[in-house]
């Protein structure tokens, strides 16, 4: 992968982590207060415990990646992969047990492919291996 493409992928992952952190914080605020700060984010088909864990995992991914990237924490790729595994498991449960929309299976597949692509990039990219001190 070229240096420019690798840099673009890195920035895309950072943008995703910022989005996930913001989404998670807003979702957690709504979960805790019942008031939607921006727009309704709760899924009424999810049980409360599932919804809570959903927000915890989303927020944790965003925070772990951003803090890990900023501090060049060498275990960031592995921590992210563990979080992706938990997020994919949560998404599986939500998709097959609670969601009813017609695109839920495609969304689940897309999410899993995205997690695999990011995990592969974090582990195999020369840029990420160098950034996190794994070369």
C-alpha positions in Angstrom: 0.0 0.0 0.0 1.4 3.4 -0.9 2.3 5.9 1.9 -0.5 8.2 0.8 -3.1 5.4 0.9 -1.9 4.2 4.2 -2.1 7.7 5.7 -5.6 8.0 4.3 -6.7 4.7 5.9 -5.1 5.9 9.2 -7.1 9.1 9.1 -10.3 7.2 8.3 -9.8 5.0 11.4 -9.1 8.1 13.5 -12.3 9.7 12.1 -14.3 6.5 12.8 -12.9 6.4 16.4 -13.9 10.0 16.9 -17.4 9.3 15.6 -17.8 6.2 17.7 -16.6 8.0 20.8 -19.1 10.9 20.2 -21.9 8.5 19.3 -21.2 6.4 22.4 -21.1 9.4 24.8 -24.3 10.8 23.4 -26.0 7.4 23.5 -24.8 6.9 27.1 -26.2 10.3 28.1 -29.5 9.5 26.5 -29.5 6.1 28.2 -28.8 7.6 31.6 -31.1 10.6 31.4 -33.8 9.6 29.0 -33.3 12.9 27.1 -31.8 12.8 23.7 -29.1 15.5 23.5 -29.1 15.6 19.7 -31.5 12.9 18.4 -33.0 9.7 19.7 -30.2 7.0 19.6 -31.8 4.2 21.7 -33.1 1.2 19.9 -36.5 0.3 21.6 -36.1 -3.3 20.6 -33.0 -3.8 22.7 -33.3 -4.8 26.4 -31.8 -2.2 28.8 -28.7 -4.3 29.6 -28.0 -4.9 25.9 -28.4 -1.2 25.1 -26.1 -0.3 28.0 -23.4 -2.7 26.9 -23.8 -1.4 23.3 -22.9 2.1 24.4 -20.1 1.0 26.7 -18.4 -0.9 23.9 -18.8 1.8 21.3 -17.5 4.5 23.7 -14.6 2.2 24.8 -13.5 1.5 21.3 -13.3 5.2 20.4 -11.5 6.1 23.6 -9.0 3.2 23.5 -8.1 3.8 19.9 -7.7 7.6 20.2 -5.7 7.4 23.4 -3.7 4.5 22.2 -2.9 6.2 18.9 -2.0 9.5 20.6 0.3 7.8 23.1 1.6 5.2 20.7 0.6 2.5 23.2 2.0 -0.7 21.7 -1.0 -2.8 22.7 -3.5 -0.6 20.9 -4.0 -2.9 17.9 -4.6 -5.9 20.2 -7.0 -4.0 22.5 -8.9 -2.8 19.4 -9.2 -6.4 18.1 -10.6 -7.5 21.5 -13.1 -4.7 21.4 -14.0 -5.5 17.8 -14.6 -9.1 18.8 -16.9 -7.9 21.6 -18.7 -5.4 19.3 -19.2 -8.1 16.6 -20.6 -10.5 19.2 -23.0 -7.7 20.5 -24.0 -6.9 16.9 -24.7 -10.6 16.3 -27.0 -10.8 19.3 -28.7 -7.6 18.3 -29.1 -8.7 14.7 -30.4 -12.2 15.3 -32.4 -11.6 18.5 -33.8 -8.1 18.5 -33.6 -6.2 15.3 -36.4 -6.5 12.7 -35.4 -4.1 9.9 -34.9 -5.6 6.5 -31.3 -4.6 6.1 -30.0 -5.9 9.5 -28.1 -8.9 8.0 -26.3 -6.7 5.4 -25.4 -4.2 8.1 -24.1 -7.0 10.3 -22.0 -8.4 7.4 -20.7 -4.9 6.6 -19.7 -4.3 10.2 -17.8 -7.6 10.5 -16.0 -7.0 7.2 -15.1 -3.5 8.4 -13.7 -4.8 11.7 -11.7 -7.5 9.9 -10.3 -4.9 7.4 -9.3 -2.5 10.2 -7.8 -5.3 12.3 -5.8 -6.5 9.4 -4.5 -3.0 8.6 -3.5 -2.4 12.3 -1.6 -5.7 12.4 0.0 -5.8 9.0 0.5 -2.2 7.9 4.1 -1.1 8.0 2.8 2.4 9.1 0.9 1.0 12.1 3.6 -1.4 13.1 6.1 1.4 13.1 3.7 3.8 14.9 3.0 1.4 17.7 6.6 0.3 17.9 6.1 -3.3 16.6 8.6 -3.3 13.8 
